[in-house]
Amino acid sequence: MRPQSMRMILAALEEQTLVERTPHPTDGRQVVFSITERGHEAITSVGQVKQSWLLDAIDTRLDADERRALAEATDLLKRLVQE
């Protein structure tokens, strides 16, 4: 990502008070961006919406056999991640 693009993204996030800018503790040329409480809430909210959408889609768009296959595949993926 180009620095100009990152500046635009951070400026938009800062304008929405999702991140805040503070001076770097030892280097006056730099700044440190931190997520705000509102930013944390936004991340949590987006995650909940995505999870709700996925659960609803599984429940309404998949039949019982497909849900069972998905559960089995999920177990296999968990095993791969743990190894």
GILIN-V210667 format. One record per backbone hydrogen bond with DSSP energy under -1.0 kcal/mol. CO is the residue of the C=O (numbers start at 1). NH is the residue of the N-H. Records with the same first field share a line. If there is no record, write none. Layout:
CO->NH + NH
This chain:
2->6
3->7
4->8
5->9
6->10
7->11
8->12
9->13
10->14
11->15
12->16
13->18
14->17
18->36
20->34
22->32
27->30
30->24
32->22
34->20
36->40
37->41
38->42
39->43
40->44
41->45
42->46
43->47
44->48
45->49
46->50
47->51
48->52
49->53
50->54
51->55
52->56
53->57
54->58
55->59
56->60
57->61
58->62
63->67
64->68
65->69
66->70
67->71
68->72
69->73
70->74
71->75
72->76
73->77
74->78
75->79
76->80
77->81
78->82
79->83
